[in-house]
Amino acid sequence: MRILLDECVPARLGRELIGHEVRTVPAMGWASKENGALLALAEGKFDVFLATDQRISYQQAVSRFSIALVVLVARRNKIEFLLRMLPELQRVLGSVRPGQVYRVGT
């Protein structure tokens, strides 16, 4: 699965997603782009956009895009909090569908 990590998601989390092709927004040259623009840019290149910004699912009509949105819901977006969600995240990644929003975590 091709996964794009939003700017606020630590790149280290991507290294833990073994078996997936993971890139970051900055590595793609898309830093500072708005969420809607990111979804449009990622469409067709990635299967999942992984973010910690919970507002994105309310601000964007994700169903318009052929990419799934996975939102990590944590007290903080520090790696130690996000690593605890890894088993649930892996389960969710196994069943994502384009245009759908998934929430992982508390």
Residue frames as qw, qx, qy, qz and C-alpha x, y, z in Angstrom:
[[0.000, 0.890, 0.456, 0.000, 0.00, 0.00, 0.00],
 [0.397, 0.375, -0.012, 0.837, 1.24, 3.50, -0.84],
 [0.380, -0.776, -0.451, 0.225, 0.95, 5.82, 2.18],
 [0.264, 0.604, -0.059, 0.750, 1.53, 9.57, 2.38],
 [0.471, -0.497, -0.513, 0.518, 2.37, 10.96, 5.84],
 [0.007, -0.946, -0.200, -0.254, 1.16, 14.48, 6.59],
 [0.305, 0.662, -0.363, 0.581, 3.71, 17.01, 7.83],
 [0.458, -0.602, 0.362, -0.545, 2.67, 16.60, 11.48],
 [0.986, -0.144, 0.027, -0.080, 3.16, 12.83, 11.46],
 [0.359, -0.707, 0.576, 0.198, 6.70, 11.89, 12.52],
 [0.590, 0.521, -0.551, -0.277, 8.60, 10.26, 9.65],
 [0.086, -0.334, 0.914, -0.216, 9.75, 7.56, 12.06],
 [0.677, 0.167, 0.525, -0.488, 6.21, 6.19, 12.10],
 [0.716, 0.550, -0.240, -0.357, 6.56, 5.49, 8.39],
 [0.256, 0.504, -0.823, 0.049, 9.59, 3.32, 9.04],
 [0.366, -0.087, 0.825, -0.420, 7.43, 1.20, 11.34],
 [0.747, 0.376, 0.199, -0.511, 4.87, 0.54, 8.61],
 [0.256, -0.341, 0.846, 0.321, 6.71, -2.46, 7.23],
 [0.379, 0.317, 0.849, 0.187, 5.38, -3.82, 3.97],
 [0.262, 0.878, 0.388, -0.100, 4.08, -0.44, 2.82],
 [0.490, 0.340, 0.132, 0.792, 5.58, 2.20, 0.56],
 [0.264, -0.846, -0.369, 0.281, 5.64, 5.34, 2.72],
 [0.399, 0.390, 0.064, 0.828, 6.54, 8.90, 1.74],
 [0.187, -0.592, -0.436, 0.652, 6.21, 12.19, 3.61],
 [0.270, 0.912, 0.307, -0.038, 4.62, 15.41, 2.41],
 [0.133, -0.875, 0.315, 0.343, 7.96, 17.30, 2.63],
 [0.501, -0.243, 0.727, 0.402, 9.81, 14.54, 0.74],
 [0.469, 0.552, 0.648, 0.233, 7.27, 14.89, -2.07],
 [0.238, 0.098, 0.162, 0.953, 7.93, 18.66, -2.20],
 [0.252, -0.614, -0.566, -0.488, 4.40, 19.43, -1.00],
 [0.357, -0.338, -0.543, 0.681, 5.19, 21.12, 2.32],
 [0.054, 0.311, 0.214, -0.925, 2.88, 23.96, 3.37],
 [0.268, -0.187, -0.651, -0.686, 0.10, 22.88, 0.99],
 [0.570, -0.140, 0.278, -0.760, -3.46, 23.05, 2.28],
 [0.516, -0.041, 0.834, -0.190, -5.20, 19.75, 3.05],
 [0.713, 0.556, 0.296, -0.309, -7.49, 19.88, 0.00],
 [0.426, 0.769, -0.444, -0.174, -4.53, 20.49, -2.29],
 [0.207, -0.452, 0.865, -0.065, -2.63, 17.64, -0.63],
 [0.671, 0.193, 0.674, -0.241, -5.49, 15.21, -1.18],
 [0.662, 0.707, 0.026, -0.248, -5.70, 16.25, -4.84],
 [0.212, 0.737, -0.637, -0.078, -1.94, 15.90, -5.33],
 [0.344, -0.309, 0.872, -0.158, -1.86, 12.52, -3.57],
 [0.790, 0.318, 0.336, -0.402, -4.81, 11.12, -5.53],
 [0.831, 0.531, -0.148, -0.070, -3.61, 8.45, -7.94],
 [0.382, 0.618, -0.614, 0.310, -0.15, 8.36, -6.39],
 [0.044, -0.217, 0.813, -0.538, -1.09, 7.11, -2.92],
 [0.423, -0.367, -0.798, -0.222, -3.74, 4.83, -1.44],
 [0.500, -0.703, -0.469, 0.190, -3.82, 6.45, 2.03],
 [0.125, 0.663, -0.203, 0.709, -3.22, 9.91, 3.46],
 [0.651, -0.414, -0.552, 0.316, -2.21, 9.53, 7.11],
 [0.035, 0.627, -0.087, 0.773, -2.73, 12.60, 9.30],
 [0.309, -0.283, -0.707, 0.570, -3.08, 13.69, 12.90],
 [0.170, 0.024, 0.023, -0.985, -5.18, 16.77, 12.08],
 [0.196, 0.367, 0.882, -0.220, -8.67, 15.73, 13.17],
 [0.301, 0.611, 0.177, -0.711, -10.24, 18.74, 11.46],
 [0.057, 0.303, -0.696, -0.649, -9.33, 17.53, 7.97],
 [0.049, 0.281, 0.947, 0.150, -12.21, 15.04, 7.85],
 [0.105, 0.733, 0.555, -0.379, -14.67, 17.87, 8.57],
 [0.032, 0.709, -0.165, -0.685, -13.03, 20.47, 6.32],
 [0.148, 0.361, -0.724, -0.569, -12.66, 18.28, 3.23],
 [0.863, 0.181, 0.096, -0.462, -15.15, 16.22, 1.26],
 [0.319, -0.446, 0.821, 0.159, -12.92, 13.14, 1.35],
 [0.689, 0.311, 0.647, -0.101, -15.49, 11.12, -0.60],
 [0.504, 0.824, -0.061, -0.251, -14.60, 13.21, -3.69],
 [0.094, 0.730, -0.669, -0.100, -11.08, 11.80, -3.71],
 [0.938, 0.109, -0.313, -0.098, -9.86, 8.35, -4.70],
 [0.382, 0.352, -0.672, 0.527, -7.70, 8.10, -1.59],
 [0.628, -0.588, -0.509, 0.021, -8.50, 6.96, 1.95],
 [0.028, -0.702, 0.328, -0.631, -7.90, 9.26, 4.90],
 [0.737, -0.348, -0.533, 0.229, -6.65, 7.77, 8.16],
 [0.132, -0.787, 0.189, -0.572, -6.63, 10.14, 11.12],
 [0.584, -0.061, -0.668, 0.457, -4.53, 9.24, 14.14],
 [0.409, -0.772, -0.119, -0.471, -6.33, 10.45, 17.26],
 [0.708, -0.132, -0.460, 0.519, -3.79, 10.92, 20.05],
 [0.352, -0.851, -0.228, 0.317, -3.22, 13.32, 22.91],
 [0.091, -0.808, 0.364, 0.455, -0.03, 14.41, 21.16],
 [0.831, 0.540, -0.101, -0.089, 1.53, 13.67, 17.80],
 [0.157, -0.701, 0.695, -0.014, 4.80, 12.57, 19.38],
 [0.542, 0.289, -0.762, -0.207, 6.15, 9.24, 18.18],
 [0.016, 0.086, -0.911, 0.403, 5.79, 7.53, 21.58],
 [0.517, 0.256, 0.446, -0.685, 2.02, 8.16, 21.51],
 [0.662, 0.443, -0.285, -0.533, 1.62, 7.16, 17.87],
 [0.273, 0.332, -0.902, -0.041, 3.63, 3.94, 18.18],
 [0.330, 0.050, 0.803, -0.493, 1.03, 2.65, 20.65],
 [0.651, 0.438, 0.195, -0.589, -1.53, 2.81, 17.84],
 [0.140, 0.464, -0.762, -0.430, 0.53, 0.76, 15.42],
 [0.196, 0.111, 0.974, 0.015, -1.38, -2.56, 15.80],
 [0.368, 0.640, 0.545, -0.397, -4.75, -0.84, 15.30],
 [0.243, 0.717, -0.285, -0.588, -3.34, 1.21, 12.41],
 [0.031, -0.271, 0.896, 0.349, -2.06, -1.94, 10.68],
 [0.290, 0.372, 0.871, -0.140, -5.54, -3.53, 11.01],
 [0.331, 0.755, 0.251, -0.508, -7.23, -0.45, 9.56],
 [0.114, 0.610, -0.546, -0.563, -4.77, -0.25, 6.67],
 [0.206, -0.029, 0.957, 0.200, -5.76, -3.79, 5.72],
 [0.207, 0.554, 0.807, 0.007, -9.31, -2.72, 4.94],
 [0.052, 0.560, 0.063, -0.825, -9.27, 0.92, 3.79],
 [0.460, 0.564, 0.623, 0.285, -11.32, 2.02, 0.80],
 [0.247, 0.170, 0.179, 0.937, -10.88, 5.17, -1.31],
 [0.240, -0.504, -0.286, -0.779, -13.01, 8.13, -0.31],
 [0.691, -0.580, -0.425, -0.075, -13.48, 6.90, 3.25],
 [0.056, -0.709, 0.439, -0.549, -12.29, 8.38, 6.56],
 [0.818, -0.248, -0.501, 0.135, -10.92, 6.13, 9.32],
 [0.256, -0.804, 0.329, -0.424, -10.01, 7.12, 12.86],
 [0.803, 0.010, -0.527, 0.279, -7.36, 5.25, 14.84],
 [0.301, 0.191, -0.522, 0.775, -6.71, 5.78, 18.54],
 [0.096, -0.372, -0.700, 0.602, -8.42, 7.31, 21.52]]
